[in-house]
Every structure is written in C-alpha cells, then in structure tokens.
C-alpha cells in the first residue's frame, strides 16, 4: 500500500527511509498498539519530533490496513475546501457569516448546534454541528496583506463517499462567495 507521504520526505525529515520505520514498528509489535502508543513509542524510543511521530504512525496504520487515506484514528473522515478572498480576516468572517445567515441546513442535513464564532490574533473561526453528528469549522487566516484564506473543514464523516459528496458541495458554496 502506498503511504501518504513520500519515502524521500520521510528520509529527509527523519534521516531514515520508510522501510526502516516499517521494520522497526513491526519488530515492536506496533500492530497491537493504539495510535497514541505508536506515536509515543516513536518519540520516546527513536527521538522523532511530535509531527514526525504522528506522520509515521498514520502512514504505518495505513500500511497495515488499520485505516485508509483520509481516515482519522477514530475511524471518522474529514474533508476541507478553501478559497482565497481579497479582504482582511474580519471582513472574510463577516462575508461568510452573512452568506450563512438564516441557514438551517447544509445539503439537507440540519444544523443542530451554533453557529458560533471566535477569534485569536491570527485566526477567525465559524463553527456549527449537524444532525448527522458531523461538524463544520470555517478557519480564516491572513494569507498576505489584504488577502485571507478561508477554509471549510467538515469533520466526523462516516465514509469516503461522504467525503466526496461534501468536497463537491463545499467547493460549490465557496465558488458562490
């Protein structure tokens, strides 16, 4: 099975090729470990950074068939779509909130929680929950002066088929902004 990150990237980032990590994880009986335990083992026993421990763990779980590309360690899926908007973060959030005002559903799935907005110095957020248990988070950051990146992340999806449905749906919504 092909891993989501290239052997060249693994070698550059960790100093060792992908096969080294597969062999080490197999020898440690990582197939019997949880995601958290694999990542912790990589960081503790091999000194990998947190980021590389997570990347290697995800790739290993895909390699052994525990998960497929796009699936998180809980078995759920997520998808995102993004658009660059020629305005600052606050105006981008207002543009999104105005476009979503009065909505009670997305693609025939009712909004059951929110929407809620929040912000930090570097980010603006708009979030809601849907009746199917999934969640939508719009994340906005300044890409360049006068330009913001607006990304819709839809998480807690049940299948790859839902990922493809929502990817197309959210791209359509963003196109209309």
GUGU-473492 format. One line per field, with one value per residue (C-alpha): residue number from 1; residue in three letters; x, y, z. Coordinates in Angstrom, 1 decimal, decimal comma, m for minus. Example, Ala and Ser with C-alpha at 12.3 -4.5 7.8 and 13.67 -1.06 7.14 Angstrom:
<recs>
i = (1;2)
aa = (ALA;SER)
xx = (12,3;13,7)
yy = (m4,5;m1,1)
zz = (7,8;7,1)
</recs>
This chain:
<recs>
i = (1;2;3;4;5;6;7;8;9;10;11;12;13;14;15;16;17;18;19;20;21;22;23;24;25;26;27;28;29;30;31;32;33;34;35;36;37;38;39;40;41;42;43;44;45;46;47;48;49;50;51;52;53;54;55;56;57;58;59;60;61;62;63;64;65;66;67;68;69;70;71;72;73;74;75;76;77;78;79;80;81;82;83;84;85;86;87;88;89;90;91;92;93;94;95;96;97;98;99;100;101;102;103;104;105;106;107;108;109;110;111;112;113;114;115;116;117;118;119;120;121;122;123;124;125;126;127;128;129;130;131;132;133;134;135;136;137;138;139;140;141;142;143;144;145;146;147;148;149;150;151;152;153;154;155;156;157;158;159;160;161;162;163;164;165;166;167;168;169;170;171;172;173;174;175;176;177)
aa = (UNK;UNK;UNK;UNK;UNK;UNK;UNK;UNK;UNK;UNK;UNK;UNK;UNK;UNK;UNK;UNK;UNK;UNK;UNK;UNK;UNK;UNK;UNK;UNK;UNK;UNK;UNK;UNK;UNK;UNK;UNK;UNK;UNK;UNK;UNK;UNK;UNK;UNK;UNK;UNK;UNK;UNK;UNK;UNK;UNK;UNK;UNK;UNK;UNK;UNK;UNK;UNK;UNK;UNK;UNK;UNK;UNK;UNK;UNK;UNK;UNK;UNK;UNK;UNK;UNK;UNK;UNK;UNK;UNK;UNK;UNK;UNK;UNK;UNK;UNK;UNK;UNK;UNK;UNK;UNK;UNK;UNK;UNK;UNK;UNK;UNK;UNK;UNK;UNK;UNK;UNK;UNK;UNK;UNK;UNK;UNK;UNK;UNK;UNK;UNK;UNK;UNK;UNK;UNK;UNK;UNK;UNK;UNK;UNK;UNK;UNK;UNK;UNK;UNK;UNK;UNK;UNK;UNK;UNK;UNK;UNK;UNK;UNK;UNK;UNK;UNK;UNK;UNK;UNK;UNK;UNK;UNK;UNK;UNK;UNK;UNK;UNK;UNK;UNK;UNK;UNK;UNK;UNK;UNK;UNK;UNK;UNK;UNK;UNK;UNK;UNK;UNK;UNK;UNK;UNK;UNK;UNK;UNK;UNK;UNK;UNK;UNK;UNK;UNK;UNK;UNK;UNK;UNK;UNK;UNK;UNK;UNK;UNK;UNK;UNK;UNK;UNK)
xx = (0,0;1,4;1,9;0,5;4,0;6,9;9,9;12,0;10,2;10,5;14,2;14,7;12,6;13,8;17,1;15,9;13,8;10,2;11,2;13,4;10,3;8,1;10,7;11,1;7,4;6,8;9,6;8,0;4,6;3,1;0,1;m1,1;m0,6;m3,0;m2,3;m1,3;1,1;2,8;3,4;4,6;7,0;8,4;9,1;10,4;12,4;13,6;13,5;11,2;9,5;5,8;5,0;7,0;5,8;2,2;3,0;4,9;2,1;m0,6;1,4;2,0;m1,7;m2,5;0,3;m1,1;m4,7;m5,9;m7,1;m7,4;m6,2;m8,3;m9,5;m8,5;m7,6;m11,3;m12,4;m14,0;m13,2;m12,7;m12,6;m11,7;m12,1;m10,6;m10,7;m8,5;m10,5;m9,3;m10,0;m8,8;m9,8;m12,6;m14,3;m13,8;m15,5;m18,3;m18,7;m19,0;m21,4;m23,6;m23,7;m24,7;m27,2;m30,6;m29,4;m30,9;m29,2;m26,4;m27,1;m30,4;m28,6;m30,0;m27,7;m28,2;m25,6;m24,3;m23,1;m20,5;m17,7;m14,4;m11,1;m7,4;m4,8;m4,0;m7,3;m11,1;m13,4;m17,1;m18,4;m21,6;m22,7;m25,0;m27,8;m25,7;m23,1;m20,6;m19,1;m18,2;m15,4;m14,5;m11,0;m9,7;m6,2;m4,3;m2,5;m1,0;m1,8;m5,4;m5,8;m7,4;m7,5;m11,0;m11,0;m14,1;m13,3;m16,1;m15,2;m16,7;m17,8;m18,7;m17,2;m15,1;m18,3;m19,4;m16,0;m16,5;m20,1;m19,1;m15,9;m18,0;m20,7;m18,4;m16,5;m19,8;m20,6;m17,1;m17,4;m20,6;m18,8)
yy = (0,0;3,4;5,8;9,3;10,9;10,0;7,9;11,0;13,2;10,5;10,2;13,9;14,5;11,6;10,6;7,1;5,6;4,5;0,8;1,4;2,6;m0,2;m2,8;m1,0;m0,8;m4,4;m5,5;m3,5;m5,2;m1,9;m3,6;m4,4;m0,8;2,1;5,2;7,1;4,4;4,1;7,8;7,9;5,0;6,7;9,9;8,2;5,3;7,0;10,7;11,7;15,0;15,0;15,9;13,0;10,6;11,4;11,2;7,9;6,5;7,4;6,0;2,8;2,4;2,9;0,4;m2,3;m1,7;m0,2;2,9;4,4;7,7;10,5;8,5;9,6;7,3;7,2;5,8;9,0;11,1;14,8;17,0;20,6;23,1;26,6;29,9;33,0;36,1;39,6;41,1;41,1;38,3;40,2;41,1;37,5;36,2;38,7;37,7;34,1;34,8;36,9;34,2;31,6;33,8;32,2;28,8;25,9;23,1;22,2;19,7;18,7;18,0;20,2;22,5;21,4;23,5;27,0;28,7;30,1;32,5;33,1;34,6;34,8;37,3;35,2;33,3;33,8;30,8;30,0;26,6;24,5;21,0;19,0;16,5;13,6;14,1;15,8;19,3;22,2;24,6;27,6;28,7;32,1;33,4;36,3;34,9;38,2;41,8;42,3;38,6;35,9;32,2;30,8;27,0;24,9;21,8;19,2;16,5;13,4;12,0;8,3;7,3;8,2;8,6;11,3;13,0;13,2;14,4;17,2;18,1;18,9;20,6;22,9;23,8;24,9;27,0;28,6;29,3;31,3;33,6)
zz = (0,0;m0,9;2,0;2,0;2,4;0,1;1,0;0,1;2,6;5,3;4,6;4,6;7,7;9,9;8,4;7,8;4,9;5,2;5,2;8,3;10,1;8,9;10,1;13,5;14,0;13,0;15,4;18,2;17,5;16,7;15,1;18,6;19,8;19,8;17,6;20,7;21,9;18,5;18,3;21,9;21,2;18,1;20,0;23,2;21,7;18,4;19,3;16,4;16,7;17,6;14,0;12,5;15,2;14,1;10,3;10,7;12,8;10,4;7,4;9,3;10,2;6,5;5,6;7,8;6,7;10,0;8,2;4,8;3,5;4,9;7,9;11,4;14,3;15,5;12,1;11,0;7,9;7,2;4,2;3,5;0,8;0,7;m1,1;m1,0;m0,5;m1,3;2,1;5,7;8,2;9,9;6,6;5,4;8,5;8,0;4,4;5,4;8,3;6,1;3,4;6,1;7,9;8,2;7,0;8,9;6,9;4,6;1,8;3,5;6,9;9,7;11,7;15,3;17,1;16,5;14,5;16,9;16,1;17,8;17,1;18,1;16,9;13,9;13,2;12,8;13,3;12,5;13,7;13,7;14,3;12,1;12,8;11,4;14,1;11,8;12,4;10,2;11,1;8,9;9,6;8,3;8,5;6,8;3,8;2,8;3,5;2,2;1,5;3,7;3,3;4,2;4,7;5,4;7,3;7,6;10,2;11,8;8,5;8,3;4,9;1,9;m0,1;2,3;1,9;m1,9;m1,5;0,9;m1,0;m4,1;m2,0;m0,1;m3,3;m4,8;m1,7;m1,8;m5,5;m4,8;m2,3)
</recs>
